[in-house]
Amino acid sequence: MNTATTGLAAGMALCFAGYFGGFWAFLLVLVLGAAGLIAGLVVQGDLDLRTWRQR
């Protein structure tokens, strides 16, 4: 799955959450999606949180 397909899937998930669940469901999906993205980047090794902690 390439980046465009992943972005499309994320956009559709946010759209469904906003349409069926309202504004708060949209925000919940957005925040949890961002947390999942950060966790995935840390596990993959593309994001090093130790550099943020040293500031």
Buried (B, 14 or more C-beta within 10 A) or exposed (E): EEEEEEEEEBEEBBEEBBEEEEEEBBBEBBEEBEEEEEEEEEEEEEBEEEEEEEE
